[in-house]
Amino acid sequence: MKYTSALVTGGAGFIGSHLVDALVSKRVKVYVIDDLSSGQISNLNPNAHFTKLSVNSPAFVEYLKKVKPEVIFHLAAQINVRVSVEDPVKDAQVNIMGSLYLLKTAAEIGVKKIIFSSSGGVMYPQTARMPYSEKIFPEPISPYGISKRTTEMYLAFAYQTYGLRYVALRYANVYGPRQNAKGEAGVISMFATAMLAGKPVQINGTGKQTRDFVNVEDVVRANLLAAQKNVVGEFNIGTGKETDVNTVFRKLAKLTGYKLPERHGAAAVGEVMRSALDARKAKELLGWVPAVKFDDGLKKTAEWFRKQK
């Protein structure tokens, strides 16, 4: 599918800004909205058309009708799992209601396709066999996970009812340059920031908990392929490989020259102990496979954090 204009919600954020850069380089006319609650102006590509706006704002619907993008990449979200547990109403207002405003208006103005940033890490029951495939029935337990699954279901409804095409990309643990070390940031950004500042780094629990780390460059490519290919549905975007937190600590310590000893604290309440996604469906139907090796991506990420310091 060809398109000449796109809207990226949350386009000043970590993943969104990298996606905006890629779209601009392909000479797509890019519109960006972001309320800057977690995104940063410094991330923004100067060739994108930016408006400070929340998907919850009444002005958002009018904005959509005005710009009429052909494709929407929907990344704007409340992304902190802890916040979703503390305030599920706020989480639902942004992640469910904001998405509903977008869907309803997108159907009215004739948007060709929506690419939704979902989550694989919170989608599947821990009792299921790993790596998790899309065939496993979703059983999210956090309000954040529930809001992501709810939006996927509304997307399926909009496709069946209005013919509005969509792809929901269920990401593994995304890492890379521009990741914010605040809030519900990935362990890599938090470790790198602390290490470069020479501050103590605390590992939750044993550090043997594993994650499937996928580089932001690979995630951007998945978004572009999802918009381009004639497919609809949910797709896991991950490497299928598990890396434990202790390994991440040691690799980053070496890259940053960090000399302080490894410290372990109490295990985080409700933390998932193991996670990895099966992305064979993405390989088969999107033509997507992860290309960035973890060591290479980690080195590039550490270099970026060093420059920020």
Residue pairs with C-beta under 8 A, 6 or more apart in sequence:
1 112
1 113
1 227
1 228
1 229
1 230
3 28
3 70
3 71
3 112
3 113
3 227
4 28
4 29
4 70
5 28
5 29
5 30
5 31
5 67
5 68
5 69
5 70
5 71
6 23
6 28
6 29
6 30
6 31
6 69
6 70
6 71
6 72
6 73
6 227
7 30
7 31
7 32
7 33
7 64
7 67
7 69
7 71
7 72
7 73
8 16
8 19
8 20
8 23
8 30
8 31
8 32
8 33
8 48
8 72
8 73
8 75
9 16
9 33
9 34
9 55
9 72
9 73
9 74
9 75
9 76
9 102
10 16
10 33
10 34
10 39
10 74
10 75
10 76
10 77
10 117
11 17
11 19
11 20
11 30
11 32
11 33
11 34
11 39
11 44
11 48
11 50
11 73
11 75
12 32
12 34
12 36
12 39
12 40
12 41
12 43
12 44
12 50
13 34
13 38
13 39
13 40
13 43
13 75
13 76
14 39
14 43
14 174
14 176
14 178
14 179
14 180
14 216
15 75
15 117
15 174
15 216
15 219
15 220
16 32
16 34
16 39
16 43
16 73
16 75
16 76
17 39
17 43
17 44
17 45
17 178
18 176
18 177
18 178
18 216
18 217
18 219
18 220
19 73
19 75
19 220
19 223
19 224
20 30
20 32
20 44
20 45
20 48
21 45
22 220
22 221
22 223
22 224
23 30
23 48
23 224
24 30
24 45
24 47
24 48
26 224
29 49
30 45
30 47
30 48
30 49
31 48
31 49
31 51
31 67
31 69
32 44
32 48
32 49
32 50
32 51
33 50
33 51
33 52
33 53
33 54
33 55
33 60
33 63
33 76
34 50
34 52
34 53
34 76
35 52
35 53
35 54
35 57
35 76
36 52
37 54
38 79
38 180
38 182
38 183
40 180
43 178
44 50
49 67
51 63
53 59
53 60
53 63
54 60
54 76
54 94
54 98
55 76
55 94
55 98
55 99
55 101
55 102
56 93
56 94
56 97
56 98
56 101
60 98
60 101
60 102
61 101
61 105
64 102
64 105
64 106
64 109
65 105
65 108
65 109
68 109
68 110
68 111
69 111
70 111
70 112
70 113
71 111
71 112
71 113
71 114
71 115
71 227
72 102
72 106
72 111
72 113
72 114
72 115
73 114
73 115
73 117
73 223
73 227
74 99
74 102
74 114
74 115
74 116
74 117
75 117
76 94
76 98
77 94
77 95
77 117
77 147
78 84
78 90
78 91
78 94
78 95
78 144
78 147
79 144
79 183
79 184
80 144
80 183
80 184
81 122
81 142
81 144
81 145
81 184
82 184
83 90
83 91
83 183
83 184
84 91
84 142
84 143
84 144
84 147
85 142
85 143
85 144
88 143
91 143
91 144
91 147
92 143
92 147
95 144
95 147
95 148
95 150
95 151
96 147
96 150
96 151
96 154
99 116
99 151
99 154
100 154
102 114
103 114
103 154
103 155
103 158
103 164
106 114
106 158
106 164
107 158
107 162
107 164
111 164
112 165
113 164
113 165
113 166
113 167
113 227
114 155
114 164
114 165
114 166
114 167
115 166
115 167
115 169
115 223
115 226
115 227
116 151
116 152
116 155
116 166
116 167
116 168
116 169
117 169
117 171
117 223
118 148
118 149
118 151
118 152
118 168
118 169
118 170
118 171
118 234
119 144
119 145
119 148
119 170
119 171
120 132
120 170
120 171
120 172
120 212
120 236
120 237
120 238
120 275
120 277
121 171
121 172
121 173
121 211
121 212
121 272
121 275
122 140
122 141
122 142
122 144
122 145
122 148
123 132
123 138
123 139
123 140
123 145
123 148
123 149
123 170
124 132
124 136
124 138
124 139
125 136
125 137
125 139
126 272
126 273
126 274
128 136
129 136
130 242
130 274
130 275
130 276
131 212
131 238
131 240
131 276
131 277
131 278
132 236
132 275
132 276
132 277
132 278
133 236
133 278
133 280
133 281
134 170
134 233
134 234
134 235
134 236
134 278
134 281
138 149
138 152
140 146
140 148
140 149
142 270
151 168
152 168
152 234
155 164
155 166
155 168
156 166
158 164
158 166
159 165
159 166
159 232
165 232
166 232
167 226
167 227
167 231
167 232
167 233
167 234
167 235
168 233
168 234
168 235
169 219
169 222
169 223
169 226
169 235
169 237
170 234
170 235
170 236
170 237
170 277
171 214
171 219
171 237
171 238
172 211
172 212
172 213
172 214
172 236
172 237
172 238
172 239
172 275
172 276
172 277
173 186
173 187
173 211
173 212
173 213
173 214
173 275
174 186
174 214
174 215
174 216
174 219
175 186
175 188
175 189
175 213
175 214
175 215
175 216
175 297
175 298
175 301
176 215
176 216
176 217
176 297
176 300
176 301
176 304
177 216
177 300
177 301
177 304
177 305
178 216
178 304
179 185
179 186
179 188
179 189
179 216
179 301
180 189
181 189
181 190
181 192
181 193
181 194
187 211
187 245
187 248
188 213
188 248
188 252
188 298
188 301
189 301
189 305
191 201
191 248
191 249
191 252
192 252
192 256
192 301
192 302
192 305
193 305
194 200
194 201
195 201
195 252
195 253
195 256
195 258
196 256
196 258
196 305
196 306
196 309
197 309
198 258
198 260
200 260
200 263
201 249
201 258
201 260
201 262
201 263
202 263
202 264
202 265
203 245
203 246
203 249
203 262
203 263
203 264
203 265
204 245
204 264
204 265
204 266
204 267
204 268
204 271
205 264
205 265
205 266
205 267
205 268
205 271
206 246
206 264
206 267
207 244
207 245
207 246
207 249
207 262
207 264
208 244
208 245
208 246
208 273
209 244
209 245
209 271
209 272
209 273
209 274
210 242
210 243
210 244
210 245
210 273
210 274
210 275
210 276
211 242
211 243
211 245
211 275
212 238
212 239
212 240
212 241
212 242
212 243
212 275
212 276
212 277
213 239
213 241
213 243
213 248
213 294
213 297
214 237
214 238
214 239
214 290
215 290
215 292
215 294
215 297
217 291
217 292
217 297
218 237
218 288
218 290
218 291
218 292
219 237
221 288
221 291
222 235
222 237
222 282
222 286
222 288
225 286
225 287
225 288
226 235
226 286
229 285
229 286
229 287
231 285
231 286
235 279
235 281
235 282
235 285
235 286
235 288
236 277
236 278
236 279
236 281
236 282
237 277
237 279
237 282
237 288
238 276
238 277
238 278
238 279
238 290
239 276
239 277
239 279
239 290
239 294
240 276
240 277
240 278
240 279
241 276
241 294
242 274
242 275
242 276
243 294
246 262
248 298
249 262
250 262
251 295
251 298
252 258
252 298
252 302
253 259
255 298
255 299
255 302
256 302
256 305
256 306
279 288
279 289
279 290
282 288
282 289
283 289
